[in-house]
Amino acid sequence: MDESLNPDTSGRRRKRLQERADDMAKSGRLTHEEAERLRSAGEPGEFDEVIRSIRLRHAGARLGAAVEDGSVTREEADGFLDRLRKGEHSAALRAQVRKLRPRSRTPARPRDDDNEGDTSSA
């Protein structure tokens, strides 16, 4: 069974995503351009293409970090991205990409006390 995109990207889910696009942009989950494209997507196919491009950007960031920290090879990352570009977005593929997310290597927000807790010289 092809699970390229969630079957509910039309209807209620689509409307909800379009209504929340600005909030998602403010939180950093979407770029402002992606939010605009999402809101203005008229046809279901156009909406699905916007969703696919957003998923690709998110996966690309995760996979790039995973390549950097050695969790996957560049070839493996390219394979995941190729599958996503072709429209595959099964729960299994999402789980594989999600588990490659690097463990928190840096704090989410910069700390004022950058040098506190530094034990590298200990």
C-alpha atoms as an extended CHARMM CRD file, in Angstrom:
* protein
*
       122  EXT
         1         1  MET       CA              0.0000000000        0.0000000000        0.0000000000  PROA      1               0.0000000000
         2         2  ASP       CA              1.3880000000        3.4010000000       -0.9560000000  PROA      2               0.0000000000
         3         3  GLU       CA              1.4100000000        5.7860000000        1.9880000000  PROA      3               0.0000000000
         4         4  SER       CA              2.9140000000        8.6640000000        0.0500000000  PROA      4               0.0000000000
         5         5  LEU       CA              1.0020000000       11.3790000000        1.8610000000  PROA      5               0.0000000000
         6         6  ASN       CA             -1.4370000000       11.0970000000        4.6930000000  PROA      6               0.0000000000
         7         7  PRO       CA             -4.8360000000       10.4690000000        3.1290000000  PROA      7               0.0000000000
         8         8  ASP       CA             -6.3760000000       13.2170000000        5.2430000000  PROA      8               0.0000000000
         9         9  THR       CA             -4.4050000000       16.1080000000        3.7270000000  PROA      9               0.0000000000
        10        10  SER       CA             -7.6980000000       17.2720000000        2.3040000000  PROA      10              0.0000000000
        11        11  GLY       CA            -10.6850000000       18.2180000000        4.3820000000  PROA      11              0.0000000000
        12        12  ARG       CA            -10.4470000000       19.0530000000        8.0670000000  PROA      12              0.0000000000
        13        13  ARG       CA             -6.7020000000       18.5120000000        8.4500000000  PROA      13              0.0000000000
        14        14  ARG       CA             -5.9520000000       20.6580000000        5.4220000000  PROA      14              0.0000000000
        15        15  LYS       CA             -8.1670000000       23.4830000000        6.6670000000  PROA      15              0.0000000000
        16        16  ARG       CA             -6.6310000000       23.3080000000       10.1470000000  PROA      16              0.0000000000
        17        17  LEU       CA             -3.0710000000       23.4490000000        8.7860000000  PROA      17              0.0000000000
        18        18  GLN       CA             -3.9520000000       26.4140000000        6.6010000000  PROA      18              0.0000000000
        19        19  GLU       CA             -5.5190000000       28.2300000000        9.5560000000  PROA      19              0.0000000000
        20        20  ARG       CA             -2.4750000000       27.5630000000       11.7720000000  PROA      20              0.0000000000
        21        21  ALA       CA              0.1550000000       28.4430000000        9.1480000000  PROA      21              0.0000000000
        22        22  ASP       CA              1.0020000000       31.8340000000       10.6920000000  PROA      22              0.0000000000
        23        23  ASP       CA              1.3500000000       30.3540000000       14.1780000000  PROA      23              0.0000000000
        24        24  MET       CA              3.6100000000       27.6200000000       12.8240000000  PROA      24              0.0000000000
        25        25  ALA       CA              5.7530000000       30.2590000000       11.0960000000  PROA      25              0.0000000000
        26        26  LYS       CA              6.0210000000       32.2760000000       14.2990000000  PROA      26              0.0000000000
        27        27  SER       CA              7.1400000000       29.1830000000       16.2070000000  PROA      27              0.0000000000
        28        28  GLY       CA              9.7520000000       28.3420000000       13.5610000000  PROA      28              0.0000000000
        29        29  ARG       CA              8.1130000000       25.1470000000       12.3070000000  PROA      29              0.0000000000
        30        30  LEU       CA              7.4970000000       26.7950000000        8.9290000000  PROA      30              0.0000000000
        31        31  THR       CA              9.2170000000       29.5860000000        7.0820000000  PROA      31              0.0000000000
        32        32  HSD       CA              7.0530000000       32.5890000000        6.2580000000  PROA      32              0.0000000000
        33        33  GLU       CA              7.2030000000       31.5740000000        2.5900000000  PROA      33              0.0000000000
        34        34  GLU       CA              6.0160000000       28.0490000000        3.4310000000  PROA      34              0.0000000000
        35        35  ALA       CA              3.1630000000       29.4530000000        5.5010000000  PROA      35              0.0000000000
        36        36  GLU       CA              2.0770000000       31.6430000000        2.5870000000  PROA      36              0.0000000000
        37        37  ARG       CA              2.2840000000       28.7250000000        0.1440000000  PROA      37              0.0000000000
        38        38  LEU       CA              0.3050000000       26.5340000000        2.5430000000  PROA      38              0.0000000000
        39        39  ARG       CA             -2.4360000000       29.1340000000        3.0090000000  PROA      39              0.0000000000
        40        40  SER       CA             -2.7540000000       29.8260000000       -0.6950000000  PROA      40              0.0000000000
        41        41  ALA       CA             -2.6930000000       26.2000000000       -1.8950000000  PROA      41              0.0000000000
        42        42  GLY       CA             -5.9730000000       25.7770000000       -3.7150000000  PROA      42              0.0000000000
        43        43  GLU       CA             -6.1000000000       22.3100000000       -5.1820000000  PROA      43              0.0000000000
        44        44  PRO       CA             -5.4240000000       19.1870000000       -3.0950000000  PROA      44              0.0000000000
        45        45  GLY       CA             -2.4560000000       18.2900000000       -5.3170000000  PROA      45              0.0000000000
        46        46  GLU       CA             -0.9330000000       21.7370000000       -4.8040000000  PROA      46              0.0000000000
        47        47  PHE       CA             -1.4550000000       21.4520000000       -1.0470000000  PROA      47              0.0000000000
        48        48  ASP       CA              0.1770000000       17.9960000000       -1.0210000000  PROA      48              0.0000000000
        49        49  GLU       CA              3.1880000000       19.3800000000       -2.9030000000  PROA      49              0.0000000000
        50        50  VAL       CA              3.6250000000       22.1530000000       -0.3150000000  PROA      50              0.0000000000
        51        51  ILE       CA              3.4180000000       19.5810000000        2.4870000000  PROA      51              0.0000000000
        52        52  ARG       CA              5.9820000000       17.4040000000        0.6860000000  PROA      52              0.0000000000
        53        53  SER       CA              8.4300000000       20.3020000000        0.3520000000  PROA      53              0.0000000000
        54        54  ILE       CA              8.0630000000       21.1530000000        4.0480000000  PROA      54              0.0000000000
        55        55  ARG       CA              8.6540000000       17.5250000000        5.0140000000  PROA      55              0.0000000000
        56        56  LEU       CA             11.7230000000       17.4260000000        2.7860000000  PROA      56              0.0000000000
        57        57  ARG       CA             13.1850000000       20.5200000000        4.4290000000  PROA      57              0.0000000000
        58        58  HSD       CA             12.6110000000       19.1290000000        7.9180000000  PROA      58              0.0000000000
        59        59  ALA       CA             14.0080000000       15.7080000000        7.0140000000  PROA      59              0.0000000000
        60        60  GLY       CA             16.9740000000       17.3020000000        5.2370000000  PROA      60              0.0000000000
        61        61  ALA       CA             17.9080000000       19.2040000000        8.3850000000  PROA      61              0.0000000000
        62        62  ARG       CA             17.6570000000       16.0760000000       10.5460000000  PROA      62              0.0000000000
        63        63  LEU       CA             19.5630000000       13.9630000000        8.0760000000  PROA      63              0.0000000000
        64        64  GLY       CA             22.2640000000       16.5820000000        7.5940000000  PROA      64              0.0000000000
        65        65  ALA       CA             22.8510000000       16.6440000000       11.3440000000  PROA      65              0.0000000000
        66        66  ALA       CA             22.8490000000       12.8330000000       11.4570000000  PROA      66              0.0000000000
        67        67  VAL       CA             25.4930000000       12.7320000000        8.7090000000  PROA      67              0.0000000000
        68        68  GLU       CA             27.5720000000       15.2660000000       10.6440000000  PROA      68              0.0000000000
        69        69  ASP       CA             27.4820000000       13.2570000000       13.8480000000  PROA      69              0.0000000000
        70        70  GLY       CA             28.0940000000        9.9550000000       12.0480000000  PROA      70              0.0000000000
        71        71  SER       CA             24.6800000000        8.3880000000       12.6830000000  PROA      71              0.0000000000
        72        72  VAL       CA             24.2400000000        7.7530000000        8.9470000000  PROA      72              0.0000000000
        73        73  THR       CA             26.3530000000        7.9910000000        5.8490000000  PROA      73              0.0000000000
        74        74  ARG       CA             25.7300000000       10.6090000000        3.1740000000  PROA      74              0.0000000000
        75        75  GLU       CA             24.5380000000        7.8000000000        0.8640000000  PROA      75              0.0000000000
        76        76  GLU       CA             21.9770000000        6.6010000000        3.4280000000  PROA      76              0.0000000000
        77        77  ALA       CA             20.7380000000       10.1550000000        3.9920000000  PROA      77              0.0000000000
        78        78  ASP       CA             20.4490000000       10.7120000000        0.2390000000  PROA      78              0.0000000000
        79        79  GLY       CA             18.4350000000        7.4770000000        0.0100000000  PROA      79              0.0000000000
        80        80  PHE       CA             15.9630000000        8.6940000000        2.6270000000  PROA      80              0.0000000000
        81        81  LEU       CA             15.6210000000       12.0490000000        0.8750000000  PROA      81              0.0000000000
        82        82  ASP       CA             15.1450000000       10.3780000000       -2.5050000000  PROA      82              0.0000000000
        83        83  ARG       CA             12.3040000000        8.2820000000       -1.1030000000  PROA      83              0.0000000000
        84        84  LEU       CA             10.6700000000       11.4130000000        0.3040000000  PROA      84              0.0000000000
        85        85  ARG       CA             11.1040000000       13.2990000000       -2.9760000000  PROA      85              0.0000000000
        86        86  LYS       CA              9.3120000000       10.4570000000       -4.7480000000  PROA      86              0.0000000000
        87        87  GLY       CA              6.3650000000       10.9360000000       -2.3920000000  PROA      87              0.0000000000
        88        88  GLU       CA              6.9090000000        8.1750000000        0.1350000000  PROA      88              0.0000000000
        89        89  HSD       CA              5.9900000000        9.2850000000        3.5990000000  PROA      89              0.0000000000
        90        90  SER       CA              4.9870000000        6.1340000000        5.3930000000  PROA      90              0.0000000000
        91        91  ALA       CA              4.9130000000        5.8730000000        9.1640000000  PROA      91              0.0000000000
        92        92  ALA       CA              7.9240000000        3.5320000000        8.9560000000  PROA      92              0.0000000000
        93        93  LEU       CA              9.9970000000        6.0300000000        6.9650000000  PROA      93              0.0000000000
        94        94  ARG       CA              9.0250000000        8.8770000000        9.3060000000  PROA      94              0.0000000000
        95        95  ALA       CA             10.0800000000        6.7500000000       12.2900000000  PROA      95              0.0000000000
        96        96  GLN       CA             13.4450000000        5.9580000000       10.6740000000  PROA      96              0.0000000000
        97        97  VAL       CA             14.1690000000        9.6170000000        9.9990000000  PROA      97              0.0000000000
        98        98  ARG       CA             12.8810000000       10.7320000000       13.4030000000  PROA      98              0.0000000000
        99        99  LYS       CA             15.1410000000        8.3450000000       15.2960000000  PROA      99              0.0000000000
       100       100  LEU       CA             18.1570000000        9.7930000000       13.4690000000  PROA      100             0.0000000000
       101       101  ARG       CA             17.5760000000       13.1600000000       15.0730000000  PROA      101             0.0000000000
       102       102  PRO       CA             20.7700000000       13.9850000000       16.9020000000  PROA      102             0.0000000000
       103       103  ARG       CA             20.5860000000       13.9330000000       20.6390000000  PROA      103             0.0000000000
       104       104  SER       CA             20.6160000000       17.4600000000       22.0630000000  PROA      104             0.0000000000
       105       105  ARG       CA             24.1700000000       18.4880000000       21.3950000000  PROA      105             0.0000000000
       106       106  THR       CA             23.5490000000       22.1330000000       22.1630000000  PROA      106             0.0000000000
       107       107  PRO       CA             20.9390000000       23.8950000000       24.2630000000  PROA      107             0.0000000000
       108       108  ALA       CA             17.8360000000       25.0360000000       22.4110000000  PROA      108             0.0000000000
       109       109  ARG       CA             18.4430000000       28.5990000000       23.5360000000  PROA      109             0.0000000000
       110       110  PRO       CA             21.7530000000       30.3320000000       24.1020000000  PROA      110             0.0000000000
       111       111  ARG       CA             22.6990000000       30.5120000000       27.7350000000  PROA      111             0.0000000000
       112       112  ASP       CA             23.9480000000       33.6630000000       29.4250000000  PROA      112             0.0000000000
       113       113  ASP       CA             26.4100000000       31.5990000000       31.4410000000  PROA      113             0.0000000000
       114       114  ASP       CA             28.2510000000       30.0160000000       28.5030000000  PROA      114             0.0000000000
       115       115  ASN       CA             31.2840000000       29.1190000000       30.5820000000  PROA      115             0.0000000000
       116       116  GLU       CA             29.5050000000       27.7870000000       33.6360000000  PROA      116             0.0000000000
       117       117  GLY       CA             29.5190000000       24.0560000000       33.8880000000  PROA      117             0.0000000000
       118       118  ASP       CA             32.3830000000       23.6690000000       31.4330000000  PROA      118             0.0000000000
       119       119  THR       CA             34.2360000000       20.5950000000       32.5940000000  PROA      119             0.0000000000
       120       120  SER       CA             36.4510000000       20.1660000000       29.5580000000  PROA      120             0.0000000000
       121       121  SER       CA             39.5730000000       21.0730000000       31.5350000000  PROA      121             0.0000000000
       122       122  ALA       CA             38.7320000000       18.8480000000       34.4930000000  PROA      122             0.0000000000
